[in-house]
Amino acid sequence: MLEVNDVSKWFGGNPVLRNIGFTIDKGEVVGLIGPNGAGKTTLFNIITGFYRTKTGFVKFNNKDTTRLNPEMICALGLCRTFQIAKPFGNIPVKKNVVIGALSREKSLRKAENKAEGVLDFVGLREKEDLLGKNLTTADRKRLEIARGLATSPKLFLLDEVMAGLNPNELQAMMQLIRNMIDSGITLFVIEHIMAVIMKLSHRVIVLNYGEMIAEGEPAEISRDPNCIKAYLGEEYLVAHG
């Protein structure tokens, strides 16, 4: 479904990503992990058209999307959330989702019907008349997901949708993601909470200082010395053998 080949990115002459390459198959849940500044969100920005890669290419469903704009890529069925959820604060929750649905639907009525279904799915239907700015952090993240789901994605990139949630909210978000998986959506997920990544992912990709240092099943990654060192440091690796 997704092919990333030899992708690199520099900012001001400084390499942020170097020669990144991997594939994602339909139906997979792939985790993307790494310390802060590893290049994870930059990679998402390249895949979704917000940045341009300096080398290589990106393909989605065998179509070269390397030079396409974000709205064109979204229309193909590839969308993403952002680290910081930014709803349209002065309009109701439902209208926020309608805006996403209008990228697919030809009429306002169809977009509204679709928005209602999506709000039921994410658990925000009872709050559809609240203004976006009045939602809690957890509900803003649900709204961010709802706006993406309204575009009918085949591949959905989730950027730290668990960040800032309390334990109860975390469990509810994990259930929502499981429901998305059951609905047939392929997921590529950035997350710092290792327990979440290990439970949800079929495969994990690890970035560190802009380089891909590992790729494999969650159990394999959790035992990889390079990954442990990247996350917890040399001292932890020595102390724990």
MISE-532365 format. One record per residue: x, y, z of N, C-alpha, C, CB in turn; residue in one letter. Coordinates in pm, whole numbers. Glycine has a CB too. Layout:
<nodes>
n_px, n_py, n_pz, ca_px, ca_py, ca_pz, c_px, c_py, c_pz, cb_px, cb_py, cb_pz, code
X, Y, Z, X, Y, Z, X, Y, Z, X, Y, Z, A;
...
</nodes>
This chain:
<nodes>
n_px, n_py, n_pz, ca_px, ca_py, ca_pz, c_px, c_py, c_pz, cb_px, cb_py, cb_pz, code
82, -121, 0, 0, 0, 0, 86, 126, 0, -93, 0, 121, M;
191, 129, 82, 280, 245, 87, 423, 199, 63, 270, 318, 223, L;
493, 270, -24, 635, 244, -47, 712, 374, -29, 659, 185, -189, E;
805, 374, 65, 895, 487, 90, 1034, 441, 49, 891, 536, 241, V;
1096, 511, -45, 1221, 465, -103, 1326, 576, -100, 1200, 416, -247, N;
1431, 557, -20, 1548, 646, -19, 1511, 792, 9, 1621, 637, -152, D;
1420, 812, 104, 1372, 947, 137, 1472, 1017, 229, 1233, 940, 204, V;
1505, 1143, 194, 1595, 1225, 276, 1542, 1367, 284, 1739, 1224, 216, S;
1581, 1437, 391, 1536, 1575, 408, 1641, 1653, 486, 1399, 1580, 480, K;
1670, 1775, 439, 1759, 1867, 510, 1685, 1995, 541, 1885, 1896, 426, W;
1723, 2056, 654, 1677, 2190, 688, 1800, 2275, 713, 1581, 2189, 812, F;
1820, 2378, 632, 1935, 2466, 650, 2067, 2393, 641, 1925, 2535, 783, G;
2075, 2293, 558, 2198, 2216, 543, 2216, 2106, 644, 2313, 2306, 551, G;
2124, 2094, 740, 2133, 1990, 842, 2042, 1872, 804, 2094, 2045, 981, N;
2097, 1751, 798, 2014, 1635, 763, 1917, 1600, 875, 2103, 1514, 732, P;
1789, 1587, 840, 1686, 1548, 935, 1643, 1403, 911, 1565, 1641, 925, V;
1642, 1363, 784, 1617, 1224, 746, 1721, 1184, 642, 1473, 1205, 690, L;
1769, 1062, 654, 1872, 1015, 560, 1837, 877, 507, 2011, 1014, 627, R;
1804, 869, 380, 1790, 743, 307, 1695, 645, 376, 1926, 678, 293, N;
1574, 693, 404, 1473, 612, 469, 1397, 530, 366, 1377, 700, 551, I;
1381, 401, 393, 1307, 316, 302, 1235, 203, 373, 1399, 260, 199, G;
1107, 182, 339, 1028, 72, 395, 897, 62, 317, 1001, 95, 549, F;
820, -41, 343, 688, -56, 284, 586, -86, 394, 687, -168, 176, T;
460, -57, 364, 349, -94, 452, 244, -163, 367, 288, 32, 526, I;
202, -280, 410, 102, -357, 337, -39, -327, 388, 131, -507, 347, D;
-137, -350, 303, -276, -332, 341, -308, -418, 464, -370, -368, 223, K;
-376, -356, 561, -418, -428, 681, -317, -427, 793, -448, -566, 646, G;
-197, -376, 769, -95, -371, 874, -119, -254, 971, 44, -359, 813, E;
-68, -271, 1090, -52, -160, 1184, 97, -150, 1210, -135, -182, 1319, V;
157, -40, 1165, 302, -22, 1177, 329, 94, 1272, 367, 5, 1037, V;
410, 68, 1373, 449, 171, 1468, 577, 240, 1423, 466, 112, 1607, G;
586, 369, 1450, 707, 447, 1422, 752, 510, 1552, 681, 557, 1311, L;
870, 470, 1600, 918, 518, 1729, 1058, 576, 1714, 917, 404, 1833, I;
1099, 647, 1818, 1230, 709, 1822, 1227, 825, 1918, 1274, 755, 1683, G;
1343, 868, 1967, 1348, 981, 2061, 1304, 1110, 1995, 1489, 997, 2117, P;
1279, 1212, 2076, 1244, 1343, 2022, 1353, 1391, 1926, 1223, 1446, 2136, N;
1310, 1445, 1813, 1405, 1495, 1715, 1458, 1389, 1620, 1518, 1558, 1784, G;
1402, 1268, 1627, 1450, 1159, 1542, 1410, 1176, 1396, 1399, 1027, 1594, A;
1304, 1256, 1370, 1258, 1278, 1234, 1123, 1214, 1203, 1359, 1227, 1139, G;
1053, 1169, 1306, 928, 1095, 1285, 820, 1180, 1217, 876, 1044, 1418, K;
794, 1298, 1274, 691, 1383, 1216, 734, 1438, 1081, 657, 1499, 1311, T;
863, 1463, 1063, 914, 1505, 932, 883, 1398, 827, 1065, 1533, 938, T;
901, 1273, 863, 869, 1164, 771, 720, 1165, 737, 909, 1028, 832, L;
634, 1181, 838, 490, 1191, 812, 460, 1308, 717, 412, 1209, 944, F;
529, 1420, 739, 505, 1538, 654, 545, 1512, 509, 583, 1658, 708, N;
648, 1434, 488, 689, 1400, 351, 588, 1305, 288, 830, 1336, 351, I;
546, 1204, 362, 451, 1106, 308, 320, 1172, 270, 426, 994, 409, I;
277, 1272, 346, 147, 1334, 322, 155, 1464, 242, 79, 1362, 453, T;
274, 1497, 190, 285, 1608, 95, 310, 1744, 154, 164, 1614, 17, G;
331, 1754, 285, 357, 1885, 345, 502, 1927, 323, 325, 1881, 494, F;
592, 1831, 315, 732, 1857, 279, 765, 1777, 153, 828, 1819, 396, Y;
870, 1819, 85, 922, 1746, -30, 1052, 1675, 9, 946, 1843, -149, R;
1063, 1551, -30, 1187, 1478, -8, 1295, 1530, -104, 1166, 1326, -28, T;
1420, 1528, -59, 1532, 1570, -144, 1580, 1455, -233, 1648, 1622, -57, K;
1552, 1333, -191, 1594, 1217, -269, 1481, 1115, -269, 1726, 1154, -213, T;
1487, 1020, -360, 1395, 908, -358, 1253, 944, -393, 1397, 845, -226, G;
1159, 860, -349, 1019, 880, -385, 928, 814, -283, 991, 826, -526, F;
800, 850, -290, 694, 788, -210, 585, 743, -306, 637, 887, -101, V;
536, 620, -288, 425, 569, -367, 314, 521, -274, 471, 455, -460, K;
191, 552, -312, 74, 505, -240, -16, 429, -337, -4, 624, -173, F;
-41, 304, -308, -116, 217, -398, -61, 223, -541, -265, 256, -397, N;
71, 215, -550, 144, 211, -678, 139, 343, -756, 89, 102, -764, N;
90, 449, -695, 90, 580, -759, 197, 667, -695, -49, 648, -748, K;
282, 727, -776, 387, 815, -725, 323, 942, -669, 490, 849, -835, D;
335, 963, -538, 276, 1080, -472, 382, 1180, -428, 194, 1037, -352, T;
506, 1161, -470, 619, 1239, -419, 598, 1389, -435, 746, 1199, -489, T;
539, 1432, -546, 524, 1574, -575, 379, 1622, -564, 577, 1604, -712, R;
291, 1539, -509, 152, 1580, -497, 130, 1665, -373, 61, 1457, -493, L;
30, 1752, -378, -8, 1833, -263, -87, 1751, -162, -89, 1955, -308, N;
-94, 1795, -36, -165, 1718, 67, -309, 1685, 30, -164, 1792, 196, P;
-382, 1782, -30, -523, 1756, -62, -537, 1650, -171, -592, 1884, -106, E;
-440, 1644, -262, -442, 1541, -365, -415, 1404, -305, -339, 1571, -474, M;
-320, 1398, -213, -287, 1272, -146, -404, 1225, -61, -161, 1289, -59, I;
-469, 1318, 8, -586, 1284, 88, -697, 1227, 0, -637, 1408, 165, C;
-716, 1283, -117, -820, 1236, -208, -794, 1093, -254, -830, 1328, -328, A;
-668, 1051, -251, -633, 914, -288, -661, 814, -176, -487, 906, -329, L;
-683, 866, -53, -713, 779, 60, -605, 771, 164, -742, 645, 11, G;
-516, 870, 168, -409, 873, 267, -420, 1004, 346, -267, 861, 199, L;
-445, 994, 475, -456, 1116, 556, -383, 1097, 687, -604, 1152, 581, C;
-377, 1205, 766, -301, 1201, 891, -364, 1293, 995, -154, 1239, 867, R;
-329, 1267, 1122, -355, 1362, 1229, -227, 1437, 1258, -409, 1291, 1356, T;
-236, 1538, 1343, -121, 1618, 1382, -97, 1604, 1532, -142, 1766, 1344, F;
27, 1628, 1574, 64, 1615, 1715, -26, 1699, 1804, 209, 1655, 1735, Q;
-47, 1823, 1766, -132, 1914, 1842, -264, 1930, 1768, -64, 2053, 1863, I;
-372, 1879, 1829, -503, 1888, 1766, -549, 2034, 1762, -605, 1801, 1842, A;
-585, 2079, 1644, -629, 2218, 1626, -762, 2221, 1554, -524, 2299, 1548, K;
-872, 2199, 1629, -1003, 2205, 1565, -1035, 2349, 1526, -1112, 2150, 1659, P;
-1132, 2362, 1436, -1188, 2496, 1411, -1265, 2533, 1536, -1280, 2499, 1279, F;
-1206, 2621, 1617, -1256, 2644, 1752, -1390, 2709, 1763, -1161, 2724, 1825, G;
-1427, 2791, 1665, -1549, 2871, 1677, -1666, 2813, 1600, -1523, 3010, 1631, N;
-1656, 2688, 1558, -1769, 2622, 1495, -1793, 2490, 1568, -1744, 2598, 1343, I;
-1915, 2435, 1560, -1947, 2312, 1634, -1867, 2192, 1586, -2095, 2282, 1622, P;
-1861, 2094, 1674, -1790, 1969, 1645, -1840, 1907, 1514, -1808, 1870, 1760, V;
-1971, 1900, 1497, -2025, 1837, 1376, -1977, 1907, 1250, -2178, 1837, 1380, K;
-1977, 2039, 1251, -1933, 2112, 1132, -1784, 2090, 1106, -1961, 2261, 1146, K;
-1705, 2072, 1211, -1565, 2037, 1193, -1551, 1910, 1109, -1496, 2019, 1329, N;
-1635, 1812, 1139, -1627, 1683, 1069, -1689, 1693, 931, -1698, 1574, 1150, V;
-1793, 1773, 917, -1854, 1795, 784, -1750, 1847, 685, -1973, 1895, 794, V;
-1662, 1935, 732, -1558, 1990, 645, -1471, 1877, 589, -1470, 2092, 723, I;
-1436, 1781, 675, -1361, 1666, 626, -1441, 1583, 528, -1317, 1580, 742, G;
-1569, 1563, 557, -1653, 1479, 471, -1674, 1542, 334, -1787, 1456, 538, A;
-1672, 1673, 326, -1693, 1740, 197, -1579, 1716, 99, -1710, 1889, 218, L;
-1468, 1662, 146, -1362, 1625, 54, -1401, 1504, -31, -1233, 1596, 130, S;
-1504, 1432, 14, -1551, 1312, -56, -1693, 1327, -111, -1545, 1193, 37, R;
-1780, 1384, -29, -1921, 1388, -63, -1956, 1507, -152, -2005, 1392, 64, E;
-2053, 1487, -240, -2090, 1590, -337, -2192, 1689, -282, -2145, 1527, -461, K;
-2267, 1650, -181, -2370, 1738, -128, -2351, 1758, 21, -2510, 1682, -157, S;
-2403, 1869, 71, -2393, 1900, 213, -2469, 1797, 295, -2445, 2042, 242, L;
-2586, 1756, 246, -2665, 1657, 321, -2589, 1526, 337, -2800, 1632, 250, R;
-2526, 1478, 231, -2448, 1355, 241, -2330, 1372, 335, -2400, 1311, 102, K;
-2267, 1490, 331, -2154, 1517, 421, -2200, 1519, 566, -2086, 1650, 385, A;
-2316, 1575, 591, -2370, 1579, 727, -2403, 1439, 777, -2495, 1668, 734, E;
-2462, 1358, 690, -2494, 1220, 729, -2366, 1141, 760, -2573, 1149, 617, N;
-2266, 1163, 677, -2140, 1094, 701, -2077, 1140, 831, -2043, 1117, 584, K;
-2082, 1270, 858, -2026, 1325, 981, -2094, 1265, 1103, -2040, 1478, 984, A;
-2224, 1249, 1096, -2297, 1190, 1208, -2252, 1047, 1235, -2448, 1194, 1180, E;
-2233, 970, 1128, -2184, 833, 1144, -2045, 828, 1205, -2184, 762, 1012, G;
-1959, 917, 1161, -1823, 922, 1214, -1823, 963, 1360, -1736, 1019, 1132, V;
-1907, 1059, 1396, -1914, 1102, 1535, -1966, 991, 1625, -2004, 1225, 1548, L;
-2059, 911, 1575, -2102, 793, 1650, -1984, 698, 1672, -2217, 719, 1576, D;
-1906, 680, 1568, -1793, 586, 1572, -1689, 628, 1674, -1729, 575, 1435, F;
-1659, 757, 1683, -1553, 804, 1774, -1605, 842, 1912, -1481, 923, 1713, V;
-1738, 838, 1930, -1795, 867, 2061, -1816, 1014, 2092, -1710, 809, 2165, G;
-1838, 1094, 1989, -1857, 1238, 2009, -1996, 1286, 1966, -1751, 1315, 1933, L;
-2086, 1195, 1934, -2216, 1238, 1882, -2291, 1327, 1981, -2302, 1115, 1848, R;
-2282, 1296, 2110, -2353, 1375, 2209, -2293, 1514, 2226, -2353, 1303, 2342, E;
-2175, 1536, 2172, -2109, 1666, 2184, -2101, 1739, 2050, -1969, 1648, 2242, K;
-2182, 1697, 1953, -2170, 1752, 1818, -2201, 1901, 1810, -2261, 1678, 1725, E;
-2276, 1954, 1907, -2311, 2096, 1903, -2215, 2185, 1984, -2451, 2115, 1956, D;
-2120, 2123, 2056, -2021, 2202, 2128, -1925, 2267, 2030, -1944, 2115, 2229, L;
-1876, 2386, 2067, -1772, 2447, 1985, -1641, 2370, 2001, -1752, 2595, 2024, L;
-1564, 2363, 1895, -1438, 2290, 1898, -1347, 2335, 2010, -1368, 2304, 1768, G;
-1346, 2466, 2039, -1254, 2518, 2140, -1293, 2479, 2283, -1248, 2669, 2130, K;
-1414, 2428, 2300, -1461, 2392, 2433, -1443, 2245, 2467, -1606, 2428, 2447, N;
-1379, 2169, 2380, -1355, 2028, 2405, -1235, 2007, 2496, -1335, 1953, 2273, L;
-1235, 1896, 2568, -1118, 1856, 2646, -1007, 1811, 2551, -1154, 1743, 2745, T;
-887, 1792, 2605, -776, 1743, 2523, -810, 1608, 2459, -649, 1730, 2607, T;
-867, 1518, 2537, -901, 1386, 2485, -1004, 1395, 2372, -954, 1296, 2596, A;
-1104, 1480, 2390, -1207, 1493, 2287, -1156, 1567, 2164, -1329, 1566, 2344, D;
-1061, 1658, 2182, -1000, 1722, 2066, -926, 1619, 1981, -903, 1834, 2111, R;
-861, 1526, 2048, -791, 1421, 1974, -890, 1331, 1901, -703, 1338, 2069, K;
-1002, 1301, 1963, -1106, 1224, 1896, -1162, 1301, 1776, -1219, 1189, 1995, R;
-1178, 1429, 1792, -1227, 1511, 1681, -1125, 1513, 1568, -1257, 1654, 1728, L;
-998, 1519, 1601, -893, 1515, 1499, -902, 1385, 1419, -753, 1529, 1564, E;
-924, 1276, 1489, -940, 1147, 1422, -1067, 1147, 1339, -942, 1032, 1523, I;
-1175, 1202, 1394, -1303, 1205, 1322, -1293, 1282, 1191, -1412, 1268, 1409, A;
-1224, 1393, 1192, -1209, 1471, 1068, -1134, 1390, 963, -1134, 1603, 1095, R;
-1033, 1313, 1009, -962, 1228, 915, -1048, 1114, 864, -838, 1172, 980, G;
-1122, 1048, 953, -1208, 938, 912, -1314, 983, 813, -1274, 876, 1034, L;
-1357, 1107, 823, -1459, 1159, 732, -1411, 1167, 588, -1506, 1295, 778, A;
-1279, 1160, 568, -1224, 1163, 432, -1214, 1023, 372, -1086, 1229, 432, T;
-1262, 921, 443, -1260, 781, 398, -1119, 731, 369, -1345, 764, 275, S;
-1030, 736, 468, -891, 694, 443, -876, 543, 428, -801, 742, 555, P;
-783, 505, 342, -740, 366, 334, -617, 344, 423, -708, 326, 186, K;
-532, 447, 429, -414, 447, 516, -421, 574, 601, -280, 440, 434, L;
-417, 556, 734, -433, 668, 826, -306, 677, 910, -560, 651, 918, F;
-241, 794, 908, -120, 819, 986, -159, 893, 1113, -16, 901, 904, L;
-132, 834, 1228, -167, 891, 1358, -42, 940, 1428, -241, 787, 1445, L;
-38, 1070, 1458, 81, 1130, 1518, 57, 1162, 1665, 121, 1258, 1442, D;
96, 1070, 1752, 90, 1087, 1897, -50, 1121, 1947, 186, 1195, 1941, E;
-149, 1042, 1906, -286, 1067, 1953, -304, 1028, 2100, -385, 990, 1867, V;
-207, 959, 2159, -216, 920, 2300, -155, 1024, 2395, -147, 787, 2322, M;
-78, 1116, 2341, -5, 1211, 2426, -99, 1296, 2510, 83, 1302, 2340, A;
-67, 1309, 2639, -143, 1395, 2729, -270, 1334, 2784, -177, 1518, 2659, G;
-294, 1204, 2760, -416, 1141, 2809, -392, 1073, 2943, -469, 1040, 2707, L;
-495, 1075, 3028, -485, 1002, 3154, -513, 854, 3129, -584, 1061, 3260, N;
-491, 766, 3229, -505, 622, 3204, -641, 581, 3147, -482, 548, 3332, P;
-750, 638, 3196, -883, 603, 3145, -899, 649, 3001, -993, 664, 3232, N;
-854, 770, 2972, -861, 821, 2835, -774, 740, 2741, -820, 968, 2832, E;
-660, 695, 2793, -568, 614, 2714, -634, 482, 2673, -439, 586, 2792, L;
-701, 417, 2765, -769, 292, 2733, -880, 313, 2631, -827, 229, 2860, Q;
-953, 422, 2646, -1060, 452, 2551, -1004, 480, 2412, -1143, 572, 2600, A;
-891, 549, 2403, -830, 577, 2274, -778, 449, 2210, -716, 680, 2289, M;
-720, 362, 2290, -673, 235, 2236, -789, 154, 2178, -600, 155, 2344, M;
-904, 158, 2246, -1021, 86, 2194, -1068, 147, 2063, -1134, 87, 2296, Q;
-1064, 279, 2053, -1102, 345, 1928, -1008, 301, 1815, -1098, 499, 1944, L;
-880, 295, 1843, -785, 253, 1740, -809, 108, 1701, -640, 270, 1790, I;
-840, 23, 1798, -873, -116, 1764, -996, -123, 1675, -896, -200, 1892, R;
-1095, -37, 1703, -1215, -34, 1619, -1181, 10, 1477, -1320, 60, 1680, N;
-1088, 104, 1464, -1043, 147, 1332, -976, 32, 1258, -948, 267, 1344, M;
-893, -43, 1330, -827, -159, 1269, -931, -261, 1222, -729, -224, 1370, I;
-1031, -287, 1307, -1136, -383, 1273, -1218, -338, 1153, -1228, -406, 1392, D;
-1225, -206, 1131, -1302, -154, 1018, -1226, -166, 887, -1339, -9, 1043, S;
-1099, -207, 893, -1022, -230, 771, -925, -121, 733, -1114, -251, 661, G;
-904, -22, 821, -811, 87, 791, -669, 44, 827, -850, 215, 869, I;
-576, 67, 737, -434, 43, 762, -378, 162, 839, -356, 20, 628, T;
-296, 136, 941, -248, 243, 1028, -96, 249, 1032, -303, 223, 1169, L;
-45, 372, 1034, 96, 401, 1057, 98, 497, 1175, 168, 462, 928, F;
158, 458, 1287, 136, 525, 1415, 266, 571, 1477, 61, 434, 1511, V;
278, 701, 1505, 385, 754, 1590, 335, 755, 1733, 430, 897, 1544, I;
414, 698, 1822, 373, 698, 1963, 496, 681, 2052, 270, 586, 1991, E;
499, 755, 2165, 608, 743, 2261, 578, 644, 2372, 639, 879, 2321, H;
451, 607, 2387, 415, 512, 2493, 440, 372, 2440, 265, 530, 2537, I;
549, 311, 2483, 595, 185, 2426, 493, 73, 2445, 726, 145, 2488, M;
424, 71, 2558, 326, -35, 2582, 216, -31, 2476, 265, -21, 2722, A;
179, 89, 2435, 75, 105, 2331, 124, 51, 2198, 35, 253, 2317, V;
244, 94, 2159, 301, 50, 2031, 315, -103, 2028, 438, 117, 2006, I;
364, -160, 2136, 387, -304, 2138, 257, -383, 2133, 466, -341, 2263, M;
149, -329, 2188, 21, -399, 2187, -49, -388, 2052, -69, -346, 2296, K;
-36, -275, 1987, -116, -249, 1867, -47, -288, 1737, -151, -105, 1863, L;
87, -283, 1734, 159, -291, 1607, 189, -434, 1565, 289, -214, 1616, S;
181, -457, 1435, 232, -581, 1377, 384, -570, 1357, 161, -612, 1242, H;
429, -448, 1329, 570, -425, 1297, 606, -285, 1346, 598, -440, 1143, R;
732, -267, 1384, 778, -138, 1438, 902, -93, 1361, 808, -149, 1591, V;
902, 37, 1326, 1018, 100, 1262, 1077, 199, 1362, 977, 173, 1128, I;
1209, 199, 1374, 1277, 285, 1472, 1366, 385, 1401, 1360, 200, 1571, V;
1347, 513, 1432, 1434, 619, 1381, 1518, 675, 1494, 1351, 731, 1315, L;
1641, 716, 1460, 1727, 785, 1556, 1819, 877, 1478, 1809, 682, 1643, N;
1816, 1006, 1513, 1897, 1106, 1444, 1878, 1098, 1292, 2045, 1089, 1479, Y;
1752, 1079, 1250, 1720, 1082, 1108, 1752, 957, 1032, 1790, 1193, 1046, G;
1801, 853, 1101, 1833, 728, 1034, 1744, 616, 1086, 1980, 693, 1054, E;
1712, 523, 998, 1634, 407, 1036, 1729, 302, 1093, 1554, 351, 913, M;
1718, 277, 1225, 1815, 189, 1290, 1761, 48, 1313, 1857, 248, 1422, I;
1630, 29, 1297, 1575, -105, 1316, 1435, -113, 1257, 1572, -142, 1465, A;
1395, -235, 1224, 1260, -264, 1177, 1231, -410, 1208, 1245, -235, 1023, E;
1116, -438, 1270, 1083, -576, 1300, 958, -587, 1385, 1199, -642, 1371, G;
929, -709, 1429, 815, -732, 1515, 839, -668, 1652, 787, -883, 1528, E;
730, -632, 1722, 747, -563, 1851, 839, -634, 1950, 614, -544, 1914, P;
825, -765, 1963, 910, -837, 2058, 1056, -828, 2021, 868, -984, 2066, A;
1084, -834, 1891, 1221, -823, 1843, 1279, -685, 1872, 1227, -852, 1692, E;
1199, -581, 1846, 1245, -444, 1868, 1270, -418, 2016, 1141, -343, 1814, I;
1186, -474, 2102, 1201, -449, 2246, 1329, -509, 2303, 1081, -506, 2321, S;
1390, -603, 2230, 1515, -664, 2276, 1637, -612, 2202, 1508, -815, 2260, R;
1617, -523, 2106, 1728, -475, 2024, 1813, -375, 2103, 1674, -409, 1894, D;
1942, -403, 2124, 2027, -311, 2202, 2034, -171, 2145, 2167, -367, 2211, P;
2035, -158, 2013, 2040, -25, 1952, 1915, 56, 1984, 2057, -36, 1801, N;
1799, -11, 1985, 1674, 59, 2017, 1669, 98, 2163, 1554, -28, 1981, C;
1713, 7, 2251, 1715, 38, 2393, 1809, 156, 2420, 1760, -86, 2475, I;
1922, 155, 2356, 2019, 264, 2374, 1962, 397, 2325, 2149, 233, 2300, K;
1894, 395, 2211, 1838, 518, 2155, 1733, 578, 2247, 1776, 490, 2018, A;
1656, 492, 2314, 1549, 541, 2402, 1596, 571, 2543, 1438, 439, 2407, Y;
1676, 480, 2601, 1706, 487, 2743, 1851, 521, 2775, 1670, 357, 2808, L;
1937, 516, 2676, 2076, 557, 2698, 2170, 441, 2726, 2082, 653, 2811, G;
2296, 469, 2712, 2402, 370, 2730, 2404, 314, 2872, 2537, 431, 2696, E;
2377, 402, 2972, 2384, 358, 3109, 2280, 248, 3138, 2363, 476, 3203, E;
2160, 266, 3084, 2054, 165, 3104, 2097, 32, 3043, 1918, 213, 3042, Y;
2153, 39, 2922, 2194, -83, 2852, 2301, -158, 2932, 2247, -49, 2710, L;
2395, -86, 2986, 2501, -150, 3065, 2445, -208, 3194, 2614, -48, 3097, V;
2359, -132, 3261, 2306, -174, 3390, 2217, -297, 3378, 2228, -61, 3453, A;
2148, -310, 3263, 2053, -419, 3248, 2105, -529, 3155, 1922, -366, 3195, H;
2232, -526, 3128, 2292, -632, 3049, 2251, -631, 2905, 2258, -762, 3108, G;
</nodes>
